[in-house]
Protein backbone atom coordinates (compact mmCIF):
# COMPACT_ATOMS: atom_id res chain seq x y z
CA UNK A 1 0.00 0.00 0.00
CA UNK A 2 1.32 3.42 -0.95
CA UNK A 3 1.90 5.50 2.16
CA UNK A 4 0.84 8.96 1.06
CA UNK A 5 1.08 11.86 3.52
CA UNK A 6 -2.69 12.04 4.04
CA UNK A 7 -2.86 8.37 5.03
CA UNK A 8 0.11 8.71 7.38
CA UNK A 9 -1.45 11.81 8.92
CA UNK A 10 -4.68 9.91 9.60
CA UNK A 11 -2.60 7.06 11.06
CA UNK A 12 -0.78 9.43 13.44
CA UNK A 13 -4.09 10.92 14.56
CA UNK A 14 -5.54 7.44 15.20
CA UNK A 15 -8.20 7.95 12.52
CA UNK A 16 -7.33 5.08 10.19
CA UNK A 17 -9.67 2.08 10.07
CA UNK A 18 -8.10 -1.31 10.78
CA UNK A 19 -8.45 -2.54 7.19
CA UNK A 20 -6.23 0.37 6.06
CA UNK A 21 -3.91 0.32 9.08
CA UNK A 22 -3.10 -3.41 8.98
CA UNK A 23 -1.25 -3.32 5.61
CA UNK A 24 0.77 -0.29 6.74
CA UNK A 25 1.86 -2.14 9.86
CA UNK A 26 2.55 -5.45 8.12
CA UNK A 27 3.92 -4.52 4.72
CA UNK A 28 7.33 -3.17 3.80
CA UNK A 29 7.67 0.50 4.68
CA UNK A 30 8.23 3.23 2.11
CA UNK A 31 11.86 4.34 2.22
CA UNK A 32 10.81 7.95 2.80
CA UNK A 33 8.17 7.27 5.46
CA UNK A 34 10.23 8.85 8.25
CA UNK A 35 10.67 12.05 6.22
CA UNK A 36 6.92 12.21 5.54
CA UNK A 37 6.13 11.73 9.23
CA UNK A 38 8.58 14.48 10.23
CA UNK A 39 6.95 16.78 7.65
CA UNK A 40 3.51 16.07 9.07
CA UNK A 41 4.65 16.64 12.65
CA UNK A 42 6.59 19.80 11.76
CA UNK A 43 3.51 21.28 10.07
CA UNK A 44 1.45 20.76 13.23
CA UNK A 45 3.70 22.75 15.58
CA UNK A 46 3.86 26.54 15.73
CA UNK A 47 7.60 26.80 16.35
CA UNK A 48 10.37 26.64 13.73
CA UNK A 49 13.05 24.42 15.30
CA UNK A 50 13.67 21.33 13.19
CA UNK A 51 12.22 18.11 14.62
CA UNK A 52 14.94 15.47 14.63
CA UNK A 53 12.94 12.68 16.23
CA UNK A 54 9.47 12.23 17.74
CA UNK A 55 10.19 11.24 21.33
CA UNK A 56 6.81 10.69 22.93
CA UNK A 57 3.27 11.79 22.23
CA UNK A 58 3.47 15.63 22.18
CA UNK A 59 7.27 15.60 22.68
CA UNK A 60 10.11 15.89 20.17
CA UNK A 61 13.87 16.08 20.07
CA UNK A 62 14.63 19.26 18.13
CA UNK A 63 17.72 21.13 16.99
CA UNK A 64 18.07 24.55 18.61
CA UNK A 65 21.11 26.81 18.81
CA UNK A 66 23.53 23.96 18.12
CA UNK A 67 21.95 21.70 20.76
CA UNK A 68 19.41 18.91 20.83
CA UNK A 69 16.57 19.57 23.23
CA UNK A 70 13.17 18.13 24.13
CA UNK A 71 10.25 20.34 23.18
CA UNK A 72 6.48 20.02 23.63
CA UNK A 73 3.80 20.73 21.02
CA UNK A 74 3.04 23.98 22.87
CA UNK A 75 6.67 25.16 22.60
CA UNK A 76 7.75 24.51 26.19
CA UNK A 77 11.42 23.51 26.24
CA UNK A 78 12.52 20.77 28.65
CA UNK A 79 16.23 21.15 27.88
CA UNK A 80 18.93 18.67 26.85
CA UNK A 81 17.42 15.48 25.43
CA UNK A 82 19.94 13.38 27.38
CA UNK A 83 18.44 14.56 30.69
CA UNK A 84 15.11 13.08 31.77
CA UNK A 85 12.43 15.54 30.62
CA UNK A 86 10.12 14.37 33.43
CA UNK A 87 12.26 16.23 35.96
CA UNK A 88 10.96 19.51 34.46
CA UNK A 89 7.28 18.52 34.58
CA UNK A 90 4.47 19.39 36.91
CA UNK A 91 3.71 16.16 38.75
CA UNK A 92 0.59 14.89 40.44
CA UNK A 93 1.13 11.90 42.71
CA UNK A 94 -1.90 9.76 43.50
CA UNK A 95 -0.86 8.02 46.69
CA UNK A 96 -4.03 7.84 48.75
CA UNK A 97 -7.16 5.73 48.45
CA UNK A 98 -9.15 8.91 47.77
CA UNK A 99 -7.01 10.09 44.85
CA UNK A 100 -6.78 6.60 43.34
CA UNK A 101 -10.56 6.11 43.62
CA UNK A 102 -11.00 9.26 41.52
CA UNK A 103 -9.74 7.10 38.63
CA UNK A 104 -10.71 3.56 39.58
CA UNK A 105 -13.79 2.03 41.20
CA UNK A 106 -13.41 0.95 44.82
CA UNK A 107 -11.13 -2.10 45.16
CA UNK A 108 -10.15 -1.89 41.48
CA UNK A 109 -7.17 0.44 41.89
CA UNK A 110 -3.76 -0.01 43.42
CA UNK A 111 -2.89 -0.13 47.11
CA UNK A 112 -1.12 3.16 47.96
CA UNK A 113 1.16 1.35 50.40
CA UNK A 114 2.50 -0.67 47.47
CA UNK A 115 2.12 1.62 44.50
CA UNK A 116 1.66 5.28 43.61
CA UNK A 117 0.56 6.79 40.33
CA UNK A 118 2.63 9.71 39.05
CA UNK A 119 1.12 11.91 36.39
CA UNK A 120 3.55 14.13 34.44
CA UNK A 121 2.15 17.35 32.96
CA UNK A 122 3.79 19.89 30.64
CA UNK A 123 4.39 23.13 32.57
CA UNK A 124 3.57 25.12 29.42
CA UNK A 125 0.19 23.69 28.37
CA UNK A 126 -0.60 21.24 31.21
CA UNK A 127 -1.21 18.34 28.83
CA UNK A 128 -0.73 14.93 30.41
CA UNK A 129 2.52 13.53 28.99
CA UNK A 130 3.03 10.29 30.91
CA UNK A 131 1.90 8.20 33.89
CA UNK A 132 4.07 5.92 36.01
CA UNK A 133 2.78 3.24 38.37
CA UNK A 134 5.68 2.64 40.75
CA UNK A 135 6.41 1.69 44.37
CA UNK A 136 6.50 4.73 46.72
CA UNK A 137 9.93 6.38 46.62
CA UNK A 138 10.94 4.76 43.34
CA UNK A 139 13.10 7.06 41.18
CA UNK A 140 11.61 8.80 38.14
CA UNK A 141 11.76 6.46 35.15
CA UNK A 142 13.76 7.65 32.13
CA UNK A 143 11.65 6.12 29.36
CA UNK A 144 13.88 6.50 26.35
CA UNK A 145 17.28 7.94 25.44
CA UNK A 146 17.65 7.79 21.66
CA UNK A 147 21.02 7.47 19.98
CA UNK A 148 20.24 10.04 17.32
CA UNK A 149 23.58 9.87 15.51
CA UNK A 150 23.41 6.08 15.11
CA UNK A 151 19.75 6.27 14.11
CA UNK A 152 20.49 8.67 11.26
CA UNK A 153 23.82 7.15 10.19
CA UNK A 154 22.98 3.45 10.34
CA UNK A 155 19.23 3.11 10.13
CA UNK A 156 18.52 5.98 7.76
CA UNK A 157 21.96 5.73 6.08
CA UNK A 158 22.63 9.46 6.21
CA UNK A 159 24.47 11.94 8.37
CA UNK A 160 22.64 13.07 11.51
CA UNK A 161 21.40 16.67 11.38
CA UNK A 162 23.51 19.27 13.12
CA UNK A 163 22.83 19.69 16.76
Secondary structure by P-SEA (a helix, b strand, c coil): ccccaaaaaaaaaccccaaaaaaaaccccccaaaaaaaaaaaaaccccccccccccccccccccccbbbbbcccccccccccccccccccccccccaaaaaaccccccccccccbbbbbbbcccccccccccccccccccccccccaaaaaaacccccccccc
